[in-house]
Amino acid sequence: MENFRKVRTSEEESPLPFPNLPPDVVEMKVKEGSKIRNLMNFAMAQMELKGSRQIVFSGCGRAVTKTITCVEIMKRKLGGLHQVTKVRYKTLLEVWENQDPLPGGPAQNLTVHKNVPSICILLSRDPLDPNQTGYQPPEPRHGLGTQLGEAGEDTSSSSTKGLKRPLPPPREELLTKKPQVQVPDSPRGSGTTDRQPDHHH
């Protein structure tokens, strides 16, 4: 293979794995070399300036983690987004060209089929079918419950409170532990103060 050079890589074009998408939905195709800032600027413009209700992020192979990062940033910036995640395999076609063909040797070009994991994430301002696989409801945000006043909000806000309750005790323990760490020094100090009254007696 040392004489072969990769000439091009092409992805199988496959339809997005989400039902009922508007035909003009924006698909952000995240590549391994894509800059997250550029992707986010474009995606935010679509959602905020153009008023898109839905956007799809997709990436395959080594771009999968970057795709997920973009989605997490988007959810934090916009809030209240419904999400559906689909993971599948995509076929990449790699064409390798023989740089130094031998007479009677292998063909000029080799085509390699590679299966790579691919992720597609749909973010939507509008509610999505919660029963479809890969659905995630919007993360509850403080102050939303009062505006929406939905019964669903109460349960989600109480569950976040439930999650946050266990957190303070460890911090208090840390505070109480700090003085204990200094305890070994204090007996010496307190010992001297204890001894002084003895001299007086």
Salt bridges, closest charged atoms under 4 A:
GLU11 OE2 - LYS31 NZ 3.78
GLU11 OE1 - LYS90 NZ 2.69
GLU13 OE1 - LYS29 NZ 3.63
GLU32 OE2 - ARG62 NE 3.35
GLU72 OE2 - LYS75 NZ 3.36
GLU94 OE2 - LYS6 NZ 3.33
GLU94 OE2 - LYS114 NZ 3.28
GLU97 OE1 - ARG5 NH2 3.38
ASP126 OD1 - ARG53 NH2 2.77
GLU139 OE2 - LYS75 NZ 3.78
